[in-house]
Amino acid sequence: MISLSSIGAALTVIGCAYGISTIGKHAMDGIARQPEASNKIQTAMIIACALIEGVSLFGVVVALIK
């Protein structure tokens, strides 16, 4: 039987995957347009992905606790 907590955890993971893929897509577009700024873009992308991962981990834990 599927519980609401597992649905919440699944939605959190789907949202995280969408966010990280969007960041990756736009970072690649930015690097393609300005290759000289690739280090700054990559650093900002890694920081943003880490923040999204942290929030998604928190969401999964909250969903499974409830």
C-alpha positions as CSV (number, residue, x, y, z in Angstrom):
1,M,0.0,0.0,0.0
2,I,1.3,3.4,-1.0
3,S,1.3,5.9,1.9
4,L,1.2,9.7,1.6
5,S,4.7,10.0,2.9
6,S,6.1,7.9,0.1
7,I,4.2,10.1,-2.4
8,G,5.6,13.2,-0.7
9,A,9.2,11.8,-0.9
10,A,8.7,10.9,-4.5
11,L,7.5,14.4,-5.4
12,T,10.4,15.9,-3.6
13,V,12.9,13.8,-5.5
14,I,11.1,14.6,-8.8
15,G,11.3,18.3,-8.0
16,C,15.0,18.0,-7.1
17,A,15.8,16.3,-10.4
18,Y,13.9,18.9,-12.4
19,G,15.7,21.7,-10.6
20,I,19.2,20.2,-11.0
21,S,18.5,19.4,-14.7
22,T,17.4,23.0,-15.3
23,I,20.5,24.4,-13.6
24,G,22.7,22.1,-15.7
25,K,20.9,23.1,-18.9
26,H,21.3,26.8,-18.3
27,A,24.9,26.4,-17.2
28,M,25.8,24.6,-20.4
29,D,24.1,27.3,-22.4
30,G,26.0,30.0,-20.5
31,I,29.3,28.2,-21.0
32,A,28.6,27.8,-24.7
33,R,27.9,31.5,-25.0
34,Q,30.8,32.7,-22.9
35,P,33.5,30.0,-22.5
36,E,35.8,32.4,-20.7
37,A,33.3,32.5,-17.8
38,S,33.1,28.8,-17.4
39,N,34.8,28.7,-14.0
40,K,32.4,31.2,-12.5
41,I,29.4,29.5,-14.0
42,Q,30.5,26.0,-12.9
43,T,31.1,27.2,-9.4
44,A,27.7,28.8,-9.2
45,M,26.1,25.7,-10.6
46,I,27.7,23.4,-8.1
47,I,26.7,25.6,-5.2
48,A,23.1,25.8,-6.5
49,C,22.9,22.0,-7.0
50,A,24.3,21.5,-3.4
51,L,21.6,23.7,-2.0
52,I,18.9,22.0,-3.9
53,E,20.2,18.6,-2.8
54,G,20.1,19.8,0.8
55,V,16.5,21.0,0.6
56,S,15.4,17.8,-1.1
57,L,17.0,15.7,1.5
58,F,15.2,17.7,4.2
59,G,11.9,17.2,2.3
60,V,12.4,13.5,2.0
61,V,13.2,13.1,5.7
62,V,10.2,15.2,6.7
63,A,7.9,13.3,4.4
64,L,9.1,9.9,5.8
65,I,8.9,11.0,9.4
66,K,5.3,12.2,9.0
